[in-house]
Amino acid sequence: MMANGLQLLEKKTGSAIRLPLLPLALEIMIKYDKDPICIERGFLLPVLSNQKMNSYLKEIADACNIRKNLTFHIARHTFATTITLSNGVPIETVSKMLGHKPVKQTQHYAKIVDIKISQDMQELCKKLKMSL
């Protein structure tokens, strides 16, 4: 664990990754840093399976009145589109955070954020003192 994030090996490629985390995510990682299940299994979080993780996410969705079928895959997708790409994080950075080697793997997420293109063009027009 780094001061503001994680340093780990990417499972598929074996590449070293330094991943800064948002403060709340870092708090969660610190909370489970000494967890016996995490240590024993070499995991960052004490989740027994993808199915169990999805079950926890469903409970969270219900508690928050989220009407979507929330799964790990949907959460990862939402992070890539809504949290990062829609807030101006470059696709190369998102690609690295998701553990994608070629940026091309991440490009399908970018297609979903067409509204971001419209917002970016509006910002550009403001900077150039033009109107759409």
matplotlib code that plots the C-alpha trace (Angstrom):
import matplotlib.pyplot as plt

x = [0.0, 1.3, 0.5, -2.4, -3.2, -2.0, 1.0, 0.3, 0.9, -1.7, -3.0, -3.4, -0.1, 2.1, 2.8, 3.4, 0.7, 0.7, -2.9, -3.8, -7.2, -9.9, -9.9, -13.0, -11.7, -8.3, -10.2, -11.9, -8.5, -6.9, -9.8, -9.2, -5.4, -4.9, -8.1, -7.2, -9.3, -7.6, -4.1, -4.8, -6.2, -4.0, -7.1, -7.6, -11.2, -12.7, -15.1, -15.5, -16.7, -18.1, -21.5, -21.2, -19.9, -22.9, -25.2, -23.6, -24.0, -27.7, -28.2, -26.4, -28.6, -31.8, -30.7, -30.0, -33.2, -31.1, -33.4, -30.6, -29.4, -26.1, -23.3, -19.5, -19.4, -22.0, -20.1, -16.8, -18.5, -20.1, -16.8, -15.2, -18.0, -19.8, -17.0, -13.9, -14.5, -17.5, -15.4, -12.6, -10.2, -8.2, -9.0, -5.4, -5.6, -8.9, -7.4, -4.5, -6.9, -9.0, -5.9, -6.4, -3.1, -4.3, -6.4, -8.6, -10.1, -11.3, -12.7, -16.0, -16.6, -15.9, -18.7, -21.2, -20.3, -21.7, -23.1, -19.6, -18.7, -21.6, -20.5, -16.9, -18.0, -20.0, -16.9, -14.8, -17.3, -17.2, -13.4, -13.5, -16.4, -18.7, -22.2, -23.5]
y = [0.0, 3.5, 6.7, 7.5, 4.3, 0.8, -0.8, -4.3, -6.8, -7.1, -10.7, -11.3, -9.6, -9.6, -5.9, -3.7, -1.1, 2.0, 3.0, 6.2, 5.9, 8.4, 9.0, 6.9, 3.9, 4.2, 4.2, 0.9, -0.6, 0.4, -1.1, -4.5, -4.3, -6.6, -8.8, -12.5, -13.6, -11.1, -12.0, -15.8, -15.5, -12.7, -10.5, -6.8, -7.3, -10.2, -11.3, -15.1, -15.1, -12.9, -14.2, -13.1, -9.7, -9.3, -10.3, -7.6, -5.0, -6.0, -5.3, -1.9, -1.1, -2.0, 0.2, 3.1, 2.7, 2.0, 0.3, -1.2, -4.8, -3.8, -6.2, -6.0, -5.6, -2.8, -1.1, -1.3, 0.0, 2.9, 3.8, 3.9, 6.0, 8.1, 8.7, 8.9, 9.5, 11.8, 13.9, 14.4, 11.7, 10.8, 7.4, 6.3, 6.8, 5.0, 2.2, 1.8, 1.9, -0.9, -3.0, -2.9, -3.3, -1.8, 1.4, -0.1, -2.4, 0.7, 2.5, 0.7, 2.6, 5.9, 5.3, 5.5, 9.0, 10.9, 13.5, 14.2, 15.2, 17.7, 19.2, 19.4, 21.2, 23.7, 24.3, 24.8, 27.3, 29.2, 29.4, 30.5, 32.9, 31.2, 29.7, 26.4]
z = [0.0, -1.0, 1.0, -1.4, -3.1, -4.0, -5.6, -6.9, -9.6, -12.3, -12.3, -16.0, -17.2, -14.1, -14.7, -11.7, -11.1, -9.0, -8.5, -6.6, -5.0, -4.1, -0.3, 0.5, -1.5, 0.3, 3.6, 2.6, 1.5, 4.8, 6.7, 5.1, 5.0, 8.0, 7.5, 8.0, 5.0, 2.7, 3.9, 3.6, 0.1, -1.2, -1.9, -1.3, -0.1, 1.9, -0.9, -1.3, -4.9, -7.7, -6.9, -3.3, -4.3, -6.6, -3.7, -1.5, -4.4, -4.7, -1.0, -1.4, -4.4, -2.5, 0.5, -1.8, -3.9, -7.0, -9.5, -11.7, -11.4, -9.8, -10.4, -10.2, -14.0, -13.9, -11.1, -13.0, -16.2, -14.2, -12.7, -16.2, -17.8, -15.2, -12.7, -14.9, -18.6, -18.0, -15.6, -18.1, -17.1, -20.3, -21.8, -21.4, -17.7, -17.4, -19.5, -17.0, -14.0, -15.5, -16.2, -19.9, -21.9, -25.2, -25.0, -27.6, -24.9, -23.1, -26.2, -26.0, -22.7, -24.4, -26.9, -24.1, -23.0, -26.1, -23.7, -22.6, -26.2, -26.2, -22.9, -24.1, -27.2, -25.2, -23.0, -26.1, -27.5, -24.2, -24.4, -28.0, -27.2, -29.7, -29.5, -30.7]

ax = plt.figure().add_subplot(projection="3d")
ax.plot(x, y, z, "-o")
ax.set_aspect("equal")
plt.show()
